Amino acid sequence: MSDLLLDNQPVQARPHFTSDLAVVETIFRDRYTFFAEIREEIGLRDKIRAMLLSSTLFLALYGGVMGASHSVPQVFSSAVKLPILFMITLLICAPSLYFFSILFGSKQSILQNIALILTAMTTTAVLLVSLAPVTLFFLFRRVSGNFYTDVINSLLSLLFGLW
């Protein structure tokens, strides 16, 4: 990100879309610093926004892959539904988790709790989208018409092929 000068004070420019997606790499490569910044509330709102954006995008991509086993309209429907499902779950569970953490002596704010939940959600979304090629491979390799039979047959073939 570039720095701008405003009244002789450096001000960071608004991050771009790609830097919002870079939060994923930060979570995986430098998680101790990432969690320390959440604890110290450093850039908390920017982290939350970046994790919301990246997890929504990755969940939409994987939702589309899930819907590909049915039809083209289902691809789009699943791409919309999966991120909504995760966001609604966040909205329902965040207050409860926040109050339980207070009950057990935590000093974290609600935004810190949301950031921690979104860290787990973003990690899940990245792992799901990283498995999308495997899902597509089995989807397009369908022989018997039954997805799970094809997966088991492929795994058995791989096992015996390596043996």
Phi and psi in degrees as a GROMACS rama.xvg file:
@    title "Ramachandran Plot"
@    xaxis  label "Phi"
@    yaxis  label "Psi"
@TYPE xy
-92.4176  155.595  SER-2
-102.887  139.724  ASP-3
-109.334  152.61  LEU-4
-101.883  125.463  LEU-5
-133.112  114.257  LEU-6
54.9069  43.1965  ASP-7
59.6264  17.897  ASN-8
-114.589  128.898  GLN-9
-68.2998  133.167  PRO-10
-127.046  128.984  VAL-11
-73.2394  138.241  GLN-12
-71.4891  156.237  ALA-13
-61.5584  130.527  ARG-14
-63.8114  152.791  PRO-15
-88.8143  172.164  HIS-16
-55.3675  -42.7117  PHE-17
-65.8887  -33.9691  THR-18
-73.3982  -26.1398  SER-19
-66.1725  -37.7967  ASP-20
-74.2318  -20.3508  LEU-21
-69.4893  -12.639  ALA-22
-60.2883  -29.6468  VAL-23
-62.6064  -46.5895  VAL-24
-64.5485  -37.5416  GLU-25
-63.1138  -42.0029  THR-26
-61.3736  -43.3643  ILE-27
-78.4127  -37.8178  PHE-28
-89.5028  -31.8944  ARG-29
-136.684  54.1824  ASP-30
-65.6321  -30.9808  ARG-31
-65.3269  -43.4261  TYR-32
-66.6991  -40.9297  THR-33
-59.2161  -47.9718  PHE-34
-68.9509  -33.4628  PHE-35
-64.8599  -39.7639  ALA-36
-66.6023  -35.248  GLU-37
-66.0879  -43.0605  ILE-38
-61.3861  -38.8354  ARG-39
-88.5425  1.03194  GLU-40
58.8915  40.5642  GLU-41
-90.342  117.118  ILE-42
59.6673  34.3333  GLY-43
-63.0906  -46.3722  LEU-44
-65.3326  -37.991  ARG-45
-65.6398  -39.6598  ASP-46
-64.4048  -43.665  LYS-47
-61.691  -45.9634  ILE-48
-61.4455  -45.0376  ARG-49
-64.7126  -40.433  ALA-50
-70.4594  -37.1671  MET-51
-61.0298  -46.104  LEU-52
-64.1019  -49.9392  LEU-53
-67.9762  -41.4993  SER-54
-67.6702  -36.6094  SER-55
-63.3635  -44.7147  THR-56
-63.1506  -47.5598  LEU-57
-68.6271  -37.4893  PHE-58
-67.5814  -36.5086  LEU-59
-65.2002  -41.0976  ALA-60
-62.0842  -46.1461  LEU-61
-69.9878  -35.1341  TYR-62
-59.6428  -40.0401  GLY-63
-62.9517  -39.6164  GLY-64
-64.5444  -41.3114  VAL-65
-61.8384  -40.0524  MET-66
-73.6169  -16.2184  GLY-67
-65.2545  -17.3608  ALA-68
-75.6973  -9.52261  SER-69
-111.903  -70.0746  HIS-70
-161.167  169.871  SER-71
-63.3563  -44.6844  VAL-72
-60.9575  -32.2441  PRO-73
-69.2402  -29.962  GLN-74
-58.2021  -49.5556  VAL-75
-70.1268  -39.025  PHE-76
-62.6328  -46.0487  SER-77
-68.5193  -33.3172  SER-78
-64.8269  -27.7941  ALA-79
-87.0727  -40.6381  VAL-80
-70.1327  -39.6093  LYS-81
-63.4428  -47.6182  LEU-82
-62.8392  -36.693  PRO-83
-63.4732  -41.4198  ILE-84
-58.6757  -46.9069  LEU-85
-65.9412  -39.4051  PHE-86
-68.8957  -40.0044  MET-87
-64.1129  -40.0134  ILE-88
-60.4609  -41.467  THR-89
-60.5518  -46.239  LEU-90
-64.0553  -37.1915  LEU-91
-74.6797  -41.1258  ILE-92
-88.1596  -26.7389  CYS-93
-57.9434  -47.0014  ALA-94
-62.1399  -42.2964  PRO-95
-62.7009  -46.3747  SER-96
-62.9175  -37.1355  LEU-97
-63.5688  -47.0148  TYR-98
-70.0751  -33.8703  PHE-99
-67.4202  -36.5657  PHE-100
-67.306  -36.6211  SER-101
-64.2834  -43.251  ILE-102
-58.014  -35.8834  LEU-103
-92.7267  12.549  PHE-104
96.5283  10.0102  GLY-105
-72.0968  146.966  SER-106
-105.78  11.558  LYS-107
-75.4329  148.225  GLN-108
-81.3377  170.355  SER-109
-64.0319  -36.1475  ILE-110
-67.0075  -36.3569  LEU-111
-65.3052  -41.1989  GLN-112
-63.596  -43.1093  ASN-113
-63.282  -40.216  ILE-114
-62.6591  -40.17  ALA-115
-67.4256  -41.768  LEU-116
-63.4664  -42.9018  ILE-117
-66.6273  -29.4565  LEU-118
-61.9722  -44.8014  THR-119
-66.1698  -40.3327  ALA-120
-66.8874  -40.5619  MET-121
-66.1226  -41.094  THR-122
-61.4006  -43.4998  THR-123
-61.8842  -43.211  THR-124
-63.4943  -40.6588  ALA-125
-66.3654  -42.4797  VAL-126
-64.5881  -39.5262  LEU-127
-63.285  -47.5315  LEU-128
-69.4019  -26.2216  VAL-129
-70.8463  -22.3744  SER-130
-91.3263  -2.18637  LEU-131
-58.5135  -41.5635  ALA-132
-61.3401  -35.6665  PRO-133
-65.6435  -44.7695  VAL-134
-61.0211  -44.0641  THR-135
-64.9796  -37.7196  LEU-136
-58.164  -48.9902  PHE-137
-70.252  -30.6753  PHE-138
-66.2689  -45.7254  LEU-139
-83.1838  -12.8241  PHE-140
-94.173  6.66035  ARG-141
-52.0141  126.299  ARG-142
-111.808  -51.0974  VAL-143
-87.2623  -11.8227  SER-144
92.6205  -12.5638  GLY-145
-110.349  116.966  ASN-146
-57.3494  -48.1711  PHE-147
-68.7604  -34.968  TYR-148
-62.9373  -41.463  THR-149
-64.5757  -40.0234  ASP-150
-63.6515  -46.7227  VAL-151
-63.8861  -44.0301  ILE-152
-61.244  -41.5927  ASN-153
-66.951  -41.0472  SER-154
-65.5173  -41.2517  LEU-155
-64.2491  -40.981  LEU-156
-63.0551  -41.806  SER-157
-63.7594  -44.5211  LEU-158
-61.0333  -50.131  LEU-159
-71.6936  -28.5349  PHE-160
-69.2362  -32.5869  GLY-161
-81.3556  -20.9923  LEU-162
